[in-house]
Amino acid sequence: MAASVTSAANAGAKRISDPRVDDLVRAGRVRVGLFPSFLYTKDPVTGELRGVGLEVARALAARLGIEALPVECPSPPQVVECLKAGACDVAFLGIDPSRIAEVGFSPPLMEVDFTYLVPAGLPIRSVADADRPGVRIAVVRNHAMELVLSRILKQAEMVRADTPDGTFDLLRTGHADVQTGVRPALLEYSTQLPGSRVMTDRYGFNRVAMVVRKDQAGRLAYISEFIEEAKASGAVQGAIERAGSRGIQVAPQGNPNARK
């Protein structure tokens, strides 16, 4: 579902001329696929959207002289389908080998740790402590956190939900012993669970990139240039700070994904 949240300043901005993104400029908008995460949140009362993903999307729209139109998707697989169906122009996803065949990835713009939220009284002091028989780890189905965890987990059991809030509900209601996720989200959830702890170490990390449809090489090249410039100029760091996000770092310059 599209949410009409745009940058008013873009309305009077000078539009660029670049054949790689002329279709977006002609449309006067860029539709940006987002799923609930540190990328964006919605105020339950006002419906206002905010987050680092939105900040970066608005920076891209300002560069093009057009508006940013967030398109809310329930999960990463729906983001991919949104792109394939032509309902999104660009989107954000964690870089994972399983997705490279489906969409075109820009260089990563930020990275976040995958770690655990542990409730009070549970004798788990590190990520390694959680991988033992009988431990149930709540994870978001089809998210990069699950894809990474499935490759390294040996003894603990994964229990799945469709959203980060769903995994927190599994933990809160005793249907999971540990919640996995990205550090920014877990830090927020920890404030709702007295005595809980976010592990200081990590079992992996999520590099987040902008993505386009696989057949849009020109658009991808333009987006990739934008990302590298935004990292170098401090624009990505500024977006993280304006969003008030904790536990997110700007990704290093370059595109390790290009060497896969």
N, C-alpha and C positions, 0 to 999 in steps of 0.2 A: 504494500500500500504506500503511495507517495505522500509525503508530508510536505506541505507548501511552506518551507522555511528557507528563505533566500536572503542574500546580502543586498540590502537596499542600495548600498553604495555602487553596486555593479550596474544599476540601471543607467547611470550616466557615464559609465566608463567607456573608454575608446576600445572598440573591438579590434582584435588582431586579424591579420590575413596570413594564413598558413594552410596550404592544401591538405595537410595531415589532419586538421581539425576544423576545416571549413564547414562540415555538416553540423557540428556543434554550435559554431558561431551563427550560422543561418537559423538554427532552431532557437537561439537566444537563451539556451539553458544546457546544463549538464546534469543528467540524472545519475545520482551516486548511490549505489547499493551498499547498505549497511546492515549488520545484524547486531542484536543487543550484546554489548560487551563494553570494554573500555573505550571502544570507538565512538559510542554514543549512548546516552541514557535519555529517558523521557520523564519529565516531571509528571507524577500521577495526577496532580490537580490541574495544572495549566496545560499539559500536553507539550510544553516547550522541550525541544531537543537540544542537547549540548554534548560536547565531547571532542576529543582530539581528532577523530575522523572527520567530524563536521568542520572543524577549524581548517584542516588541510584541504578539504573539498572546497571551502569558500575561498581559500588562497588560489587554488587552481582556477575557479570561476572568475576571480578578480583578474588574474593574468590574461584570461580569454576575453574579458569584458562582458561576461554574461552572468546569468544567475545559476546558483547551485540548488538543485532540487533533490533532497534526500529521499531515497526509496527504502522503506523499512522492510527487511526480510527477516523471517524468524530464525534462520540458522545459515551456516556457510553453504550447505548444498543448495538452498533456495537462492543464495546470492549467485551461484554459478548458473542456475536455471534462469534467473533474471537476465543475466548477460546473454545467454544463449537465445532467449526469447526476444531480445531486443528491447526489453522493458527498462534496462539500465544501460547507460553509456560507459560508465566506469564503476569500479567497486573496490572494496578493501578485503583482502584475505591474508591469512597466514600462509607463508611459503611452505609447501610440502610437496615432495616428489610425486605423490599420488594425484596432485592437481595440475601439474605442469602440462600434461597432455590435454587438459580441458580448457585452460585459459592462458593468456599471455601475461606474465608478471613483469612489473617494473623492478628496478633495484629496490631493495628494502628501504623503508623510510624510518622505521622504529623497531625496537625489539623489547620484548618483555619476558621475564622468567616464568616458566611453569614450575609451580611448587605446590605445597599443601597447606590447608587450614586444618588445625587439629584442636578439638574441643578440650576443655579443662579436664584434668585427671587422666588423660590417656598418655601412657609412657612412651611417646614417640618424640624423639628429639632431633631427628634428621630424616631426610627423604629415604635413606636406606632402611631406617627402622620400620617404615610402613610396609615394606615388601616382605610380608610374612604370612603364613597361613591364618585364615580367619579374619583378616583385615579387609574391610569393604571400602573401596575408594570410589566416591561419587565423581562422575566425569560427564561432560557434555557429549552426547552422541554425535559422531561425524565431525567433531571439532579437531583442530590440529593437536590439541592437548591429548585427545584420545589416540590419535594416530601415532604420536611420539611415545606415549605411555605403553601402548600395546606392543611396541618393539622391545621394551626393556623390562617389563613386569614379569616376574617369575613365579611368585607364590600368592600374592594378594589377589583379590577379586575386584573387578570393575563392576559398578552398578551405574546405570546410565539414566540420564534425563535429557530432555530436548533443549533446555536452556540453562544458563548459569544459575538463575533463580531456582530452577528445579533441582539442581544439584545441592544448593544450600538447604532446600526443604528436606531432601533426603538426609542430610547431616543433622539438621535441627530436630527432626522427628525420630532420630535413632535408626533410620534405615541404611545409614552409611556411617562408618567410623571416621573417615577422613574425606575432606573435599579437595579436589584438585582444581587448578585454574591458573589464570594469569595473576601475577602478584598484585596489580592495582585493584582488581575485583576482590581478591581475597582479603586485602587490607580493609576494604569497605565492609565486607561481610563480617569480619572479626569484631567490628564495633557493635554488631547485633547479637553477639554470642559471648557473654561475659566470661572472662578467663581463657578464651581461646587464643591460639598462637599461630602466626604465619611462619613457616619454616624459613630460616635465613639462607639455606642452600636451595638448590634447584635440581630438577631431573632433566631439564632441557630448557629451550627457549623458543619463542615464537618470533620470527622475523616477519613483519607485516609489510605488505607491498600494495600498490594499486594494481588492479587487473583490468584487462579488457577482453573482448572476444578473441579467440585464437586467430581469426582471419583479419584482424585489424592491425597490421604491422605498422602502418603510418601513425595511427593514434597512439600505439604503444611507444613508438620512438619519441613522440612529443611528450607524453606523460613521463617517460623515463628521464628526459632532459629536465623537466619541471622538478622531479623528485631530487635529482642530484643538485640542482641549483638551490632548492629549498633547504636541503641539509647543509650545504656549504654556507649559505647566507644567514643561518640561524632561524629561518622561518619555521622549520619543524620544531625546534626547541621552543620557540615562542608559542606555537600551537599547543604543545604539551603544557606549558606554564599557564596559558589562558584557560585551558580546560580544567586546570587544577588537578591533573592526573599525577598520582604517585606510582613509583615503581616502573616507569617507562623511560627508556633511553633512546636517543637518536641513533639510528643504525650507522655503522661506518660507511665512508664513501665507497663507491664502487658497487658492482653487481656480482656477488658470488654465484648467483643463480645462473649467470651466463656461462659458467664453466661446467655446469652439470651435464 
